[in-house]
């Protein structure tokens, strides 16, 4: 059983990538914790908290398609290294500004945009590289394990970040995040895998059109991409606005925010382990929609909870359901995509999956002052549950996969 759960770790290059990415993700979540709290402390505004998330994600919506074309034309390792260097520089600059007591909200917003721009090119390259590190039959397991590293970081990062922020200050969270990028850069340098792109005579625009045409020709691909967009637009705000729930709903401080963030991450790890254990099962689409309905109910339950331990239960179960949806949708998209198209197709998927985040964060941040955080997030959860139920009963294309 254990061997089946960790099957992809039998591949050396995947192990290297996983360890490097996990270390970097821990640093990233340390920064997310400190940065969200810092924005709220400096501005006292839930709108600016949502705007910070929006600016970190909107470059992915704007530039991922270009990044996907570049990922199919260039060495994907080199693209990833450049992306990591830019994000590392942004983290160190923010740490320096804070240490010198010069930091302002606009500095944070600007650096969030720069990091998002780097991710717009690094994201498609990373997703296109993973399938080349394992055999096709082990790809769902690799995707689930990749989700585990990201969400394991959501557990470890906020805990370590909370301690660092309390004992050393937020600047150390940003500095440690900068150092963490060294791990993923080293792992990329030691990979045996070399992607040699075929010679392309097409223009950038023609390559993009070819990617869109491939997506349209694949049955159910458009539906999967639309579902990914809705999941992040309506579901991701539960993570973005955890500081608001910790401070204004539960009336606690940064330690409670750290606990909530870690609990959500722990649930996600549990969900990813479940997906890794079941492996290449049939009816991924049906299970995805069931988990989406469950997540919607968990999100609504969390929104109206006034007790910390009850909130943690809802967050844990919701995190497990959401990551199960994500891992299975990603597996389905990767399995029906050819390698020479993977950068472009995954960039389209990235635009949908990551593009929903800034839109959802900005919309939710705008509505919270009018209707309160519990009401807005409960409405988001209800909409997701209704969408999942509709696709289960009325539109069976995804459920049949």
BELBELBEL-V620095 format. One record per pair of residues at least 24 apart in sequence whose ideal C-beta (glycine too) atoms are under 7 Angstrom apart, sorted by the first residue. I is the first residue (numbers start at 1). J is the second residue. D is the distance in whole Angstrom. If there is no record, write none. Layout:
i-><I/I>
j-><J/J>
d-><D/D>
//
This chain:
i-><1/4/4/5/5/5/6/7/7/8/8/8/8/8/11/11/13/13/13/13/14/14/14/16/16/16/17/17/18/18/18/19/20/20/20/20/20/21/21/22/22/22/23/23/23/24/24/24/24/25/25/25/26/26/26/26/26/27/27/27/27/27/28/28/28/29/29/29/29/29/30/30/30/30/30/30/30/31/31/31/31/33/33/33/33/33/33/33/33/34/34/34/34/34/35/36/37/37/37/38/38/39/39/40/42/43/46/46/46/46/46/47/47/47/48/49/49/50/50/50/50/50/51/51/51/52/52/52/53/53/53/53/54/54/54/55/55/55/55/56/56/56/56/57/57/57/57/58/58/59/59/59/59/60/60/60/60/60/60/60/60/61/61/61/61/63/63/64/64/64/64/64/64/65/65/65/65/66/67/67/67/67/67/68/68/68/68/68/68/68/69/69/69/69/69/70/71/71/71/71/72/72/72/72/73/73/74/75/76/76/76/76/77/77/79/79/79/80/80/80/80/81/81/83/83/83/83/84/84/84/86/86/87/87/87/88/88/90/90/91/91/91/92/92/94/95/95/95/95/98/98/98/99/123/123/124/124/124/124/125/127/128/128/128/129/131/131/131/132/132/132/133/137/139/139/139/140/140/140/141/141/143/143/143/143/144/144/144/144/145/147/147/147/147/148/148/148/148/151/151/151/151/151/152/154/154/154/154/154/155/155/155/155/158/158/158/159/159/161/162/162/162/165/198/207/208/211/211/211/211/214/214/215/215/218/220/220/220/221/221/223/223/224/224/224/224/225/225/225/227/227/228/228/228/228/229/229/229/229/230/230/231/231/231/232/232/232/232/232/233/233/233/234/234/234/234/235/235/235/235/235/236/236/236/236/237/237/237/237/237/238/238/238/238/239/240/241/241/241/241/244/244/245/248/249/249/250/250/256/260/260/263/263/263/264/264/265/266/267/267/267/267/267/267/268/268/268/268/270/271/271/271/271/271/272/272/274/275/275/275/284/284/284/284/285/285/285/285/285/286/287/288/288/288/288/289/289/289/289/289/291/291/291/292/292/292/293/293/293/294/295/295/295/295/296/296/296/296/296/297/297/299/299/299/299/300/300/300/303/303/303/303/304/304/332>
j-><277/277/279/273/276/277/145/138/141/134/138/141/142/145/133/134/133/191/192/193/133/134/142/187/190/191/133/187/145/146/149/187/183/184/186/187/188/149/184/149/152/153/180/183/184/180/181/183/184/149/150/153/153/156/157/160/180/176/177/179/180/181/153/157/177/153/154/157/158/161/157/160/161/164/173/176/177/91/173/174/177/157/158/161/162/165/173/258/261/161/165/170/173/174/108/243/243/254/257/108/170/105/108/243/105/105/241/244/365/368/369/365/366/369/105/243/365/240/361/362/364/365/109/362/365/108/109/112/240/357/358/361/358/361/362/109/112/113/116/112/113/115/116/116/354/357/358/116/358/113/116/117/120/116/119/120/123/350/351/354/355/351/354/355/358/117/120/120/123/124/347/350/351/208/347/348/351/204/120/121/123/124/347/124/211/343/344/346/347/348/204/207/208/343/344/121/124/125/128/343/197/340/343/344/197/200/197/195/125/128/129/195/188/191/121/122/125/122/125/126/188/185/188/118/119/121/122/181/184/185/114/118/115/118/181/178/181/114/115/174/177/178/175/178/174/171/174/175/178/170/171/174/171/350/354/343/346/347/350/343/346/342/343/346/195/334/339/342/193/195/339/193/280/331/334/335/279/280/331/276/279/327/330/331/334/272/275/276/327/276/272/323/326/327/269/272/273/276/265/268/269/272/323/269/261/262/264/265/268/262/265/266/269/258/261/262/258/262/258/254/255/258/254/340/344/344/341/344/345/348/341/345/345/348/336/397/398/401/333/336/397/398/329/332/333/398/348/349/352/329/398/329/349/352/353/352/353/355/356/356/387/292/325/356/353/354/356/357/360/356/359/360/360/380/383/384/295/299/322/380/384/356/357/360/361/360/361/364/377/380/299/302/318/377/264/361/364/368/373/377/368/373/373/373/373/374/308/311/308/311/315/312/315/316/315/319/319/316/315/316/317/318/319/320/319/320/322/323/320/319/320/321/323/324/323/327/324/324/327/328/328/331/332/401/332/398/399/400/401/399/328/325/328/329/398/388/391/392/398/399/321/324/325/325/384/388/385/388/389/321/321/322/325/384/381/382/384/385/388/381/385/377/380/381/384/378/381/382/374/377/378/381/374/378/401>
d-><7/6/6/6/5/5/7/5/5/5/5/5/4/5/6/5/5/5/6/5/4/6/6/4/6/6/6/6/6/7/5/6/5/4/7/3/7/6/6/4/6/6/5/4/7/5/6/6/4/6/5/3/4/5/5/7/6/6/4/7/3/7/7/7/6/5/5/3/6/7/5/6/3/7/5/6/6/6/6/6/4/7/5/4/6/7/7/6/6/6/5/4/4/7/6/5/6/5/7/7/5/6/6/5/5/5/7/5/5/5/7/5/6/7/6/7/6/6/4/5/6/2/7/7/7/6/6/5/5/7/7/4/4/5/4/5/5/5/7/4/7/6/5/6/6/4/4/7/4/6/4/4/5/6/6/5/7/6/7/4/6/6/7/4/6/6/4/5/6/6/5/4/5/6/5/7/6/7/5/4/7/5/6/4/6/5/4/6/2/7/6/5/6/7/6/6/4/4/5/3/6/7/4/6/5/5/7/6/4/6/5/5/5/6/6/6/4/5/5/6/6/6/5/4/7/6/3/5/5/5/7/4/5/5/6/5/4/5/5/5/4/4/7/4/5/5/4/4/7/6/4/7/5/5/7/5/5/4/6/7/4/4/4/6/7/6/7/7/5/7/7/6/6/7/6/6/6/5/4/5/6/6/5/5/7/5/4/4/5/6/4/5/7/5/6/4/6/7/5/3/5/6/6/5/6/7/7/3/6/5/4/5/6/4/4/5/6/5/7/6/6/3/7/6/7/7/6/3/6/6/5/6/6/6/5/5/6/6/7/7/5/5/6/6/6/7/6/6/4/7/7/6/6/5/4/4/7/7/4/7/6/7/6/7/6/7/3/5/6/3/5/4/6/4/6/5/6/7/6/7/6/7/5/6/7/5/6/4/6/6/6/7/7/6/6/5/7/7/6/7/7/5/6/7/6/6/6/7/7/7/6/5/5/5/5/4/7/6/6/4/6/7/3/4/4/7/7/4/5/7/3/6/4/4/5/6/6/6/4/6/4/7/6/6/7/4/5/6/3/5/6/5/5/6/7/5/5/5/6/6/4/5/5/5/6/4/5/4/6/4/4/5/7/6/5/6/4/3/6/7/6/6/6/3/7/4/4/6/5/4/4/6/5/6/6>
//
